[in-house]
C-alpha cells in the first residue's frame, strides 16, 4: 500500500514540473499571439459590425451597414464597383501567380543544375531585388512602362495599346509589378524542392516506359508539388492583399481589394467598411488555403503537403 | 508470362513446374552482347574501359566488383540511363545502343527501390503497364497476379511509406517484373537489408529467376552473394573485366591477384624459383599438379589439412599456431611458417583443434594449388 501511495505523488510532482516548464516556454509566444493577432482581429471584427460615424470612425449601434456597402448597396442603389474590385483582385492574383510559376519553375530547375558553388550566387541574384523598397521598385516599373518609353512605344506600334496611352498605368502594369515582386517567393521553395529531387524516381519512370514528358509529369512534378504549393501560398496571399503595386501602377482602373480597404481607413474614411473589406479578404484567403490543401492532398496522393 | 503465372499462383503452386519453366524460358529470355563499351565521366574518370561481355539468355549473371569498378555504370548503360562513349549493346539480337530507356524492354530494380511515394502500391506496380497503354481493367488483373506471385497480395492498396524495407524491395522487384522485360537489371537490390532478410530474399530472388527463366543481370560488391546467386560472374576492376566464369571457377581458379583477393583469398605467395612443378616460396617448397606460369601461388585456406606434431611428407609444412578463431562450424587458424604466415580453415568435426603455440603440420594436395599473375 505504501508503495502504491508513493508512486502517484512522484508522478503528480513530475506533472506539475512539466506543466510549469510548458507554461514558461509557451506563454511568451501565446502572449505575443494574443496581443498582436487575437486582440486586433477581434477589434477588426467588432468594428466591421459597427456603424460609420460622421468622421469615418466606428460608432454604435451594431449593424450590417458596412457589409451592405461592401456588397455595393449605397445611397444610389446597387453599384458593381466593389464587386469589380474583388473580381479584379482574384483575377490579378490568379494571373500573376500562374505567370510567377511559369517563370520560376524553369529558373529554380536551372539553378539546381548549375555547379554547386554558383548556386548561392544565383539564388542571391533572385533575392537581391526584393531588398529594395517595394515603392522604389514600383517607381522603376513606372519609368519603364510610362508613355514614350521604348517598351510603350513598341506596344503602341504593335497596336497593343492606344496611341499615347503607354503601358502604365494599367492592369497589365499591375500584373507585371506583382510578378516581379513575388518571383523570389516562388523560386526559393521550388529550388528547395528541386534540390532534394530524387532522381532515381525519374530514372525509374523512364525505365518503366515513361517518355521524357511523362517522366516529368509522373516523377518530377509530384516531387516539386510541395514547393509549388508553398510558393503559391507565399505569392497568392500577399498578392491578393497587395496595396502598393496597384496603387502606384494601376491608376484608377487598377484598384484591388487592398486599396479599397486602405482607402476606407485613410481618404474616404469609413472604418467599418474597411474592416468588412479586411474580413472579406481573410475569408477569401482561408477559402484559397483550404482549396490548396485539398489540391495538395489529391495530387500528393493523400500525403500531407505543408501549408 | 501471364498464363503460366495464373496457372501457378491461382490453382496449384508448383503443380507442373517443368512445363511452366519451359514455357517461360522459351517465351522471354534474351541474350546480351556488349562490345567495346567505353564510358568516361568528366575528363579524368574512366568508368568503363573497353568492356566485351556476352550474357546468355535466361542466365542469372552477376557483375561483381568494388565500388567504382564500373559495374553500376555498365548496368545503367544496359538500362539506357547512361549512354556509352563508344561500343555497342545488343539485346535479343537487336542493337539498342542508342535506344532511349523508355523504349527498351529492360527493367531495373534500383538500389534505393525508387518507388513513387505519391502513389499507392497498386499504382506503383501498374506504372509500367500504364505507360505502355494497357487498359485499366487488364492492369488491375496483372497487378493482382504479380502481387500474389511475390506473396504481397494484401499490400497492394497500402501506401508506399507504410511498407517495411523488405516489402519495398519486393514491390520494386514486382514493379519491374510485371512488365515482362527481356532482361531484368538489379542494382544491389539487397544491400539495404539486414543479414537475415537478405539471405531470405536471395533465395526468393533466385527462385523467381529460375521460375521465370528471364535473363537477370545482378550488380553486387558482395562476393558471397554473387556466388550464391549466379550462374556466371563477371569480376570488374577499374572499368575492365578481370574474369568471367561460373562461381566455382572464379573462386577456385581466379586468373589474377585482384580476383583472388576480391574473392576473399589472403594466402598469396610470390614464387621465387621453380624447379619443373616444384615451386619455391617463402613457405618452402611445394609441388603443384598444374603449376601454370603465374608468379603468385594461391593456397585456399579450406584445402589445408592440419596434422598434429611435425610429420614429414610431400607437400607437408611444419608450422606453429599463431592465432585460432573458433567459429563453431569451423575454426580459422593463422599459422607461422618461417617468417611468413598462412591462413587455414578447418571444419569442426569434433576432432582435436590445435591450440595457440602448438606445432602442427600443414598438408596440401598438389591439385589444390593454383598459380596466377599479379
Interface residues (C-beta under 8 A of the other chain):
Chain A: X198 X200 X201 X203 X204 X205 X206 X207 X208 X209 X210 X211 X212 X214 X215 X218 X219 X222 X223 X225 X299 X300 X301 X302 X303
Chain B: X79 X80 X81 X100 X101 X102 X103 X106 X107 X108 X110 X111 X112 X114 X115 X116 X117 X118 X119 X120 X123 X127 X128 X131 X132 X159 X175 X176 X179
